[in-house]
Amino acid sequence: MGLDLKPLVVREKTNLESFASKVIAIDAYNAIYQFLAIIRGPEGLPLSDSKGKVTSHISGLFYRNINFLSIGIKPVYVFDGRPPSLKSAEIERRKQIKKDATIKFEKALTEGKYEEARKYAQQTSVMRDEMVEDSKYLLGLFGIPVIEAPSEGEATAANLTITGQAYASASQDFDSLLFGAKKLVRNFTNSGKRKLPNRNTTIEIEPEIIDLQKSLDDLGITREQLVDVGILIGTDFNPNGFERIGPKTALKAIKEYERLENIPQIQDKLEEIDYKQIRQIFLEPKVASISKIEFGEINLQAITSYLTSERNFSLDRVETSLNRLKKAKERKSHTLEQWFN
């Protein structure tokens, strides 16, 4: 589930078109996990090529970036580096969730309960090294910059908004705000129609943008205090948080006592966690030093060859999508020529 700041922050509905011509720093692992979870066959199994290698992530990156580039969005993908040692408990927790979900998935599949199987299958996604390499290779063919973060990708993505090199950071996780992202976009890589589980209806998932300063002003707290609110609720570095403390209770406590050290009822539990180090991870994160973000040319021929010859994508679908991108680029170029003539 991750850090739950949804009831506290100011969220505004928006659309992808509003990000035209803007650089958006995307939390790469977050996006790829979404593709691995959502893009699956009717029985819940991920898509794969003739060699049995998973292609769900490639499919998601291909079609989503066609959409971004056609609109004129400038995506930059930031990949995780080495996680802080304090994240080990959260990593183990996620592994256990995947194990439990795998057992339930296989049971549902055996019993022919495909809708149920698909629900559990979405929780079994595993990111393998070759998937990361696949993703970077395809992004390179699109001329889309790839940034290697020294630690948490969200931290470097957030820092790009702080330095003004990106307009916003895109992730489903609210941790980006604790890392200082000036603007956070959610539902950026998974917007569109989604079928509701066990129901024959779909809902429209729209992007939403959160302005950090606007939220802090609305809450009447500082970013440092927001980090303390996060620690009370539970972050990746103390996943269990504090018992019986949800978002609103955490906010109330910080507004009353100003910081963790001053809240009387949590002092025993506070001694059990390295809250000072957690604060430091968010407030002084390890980030990649980027002097300039360079966008490359789109290699249409190489993309077509890779997807169709190596990964068994439909030539017709690939060419149709790339032609849509080509026409969008030509329209923009023509509009610019008219502007200067």
Order of alpha helices (4+ residues) and beta strands (2+ residues): beta-beta-alpha-alpha-beta-alpha-alpha-alpha-beta-alpha-beta-alpha-beta-beta-beta-beta-alpha-alpha-alpha-alpha-alpha-alpha-alpha
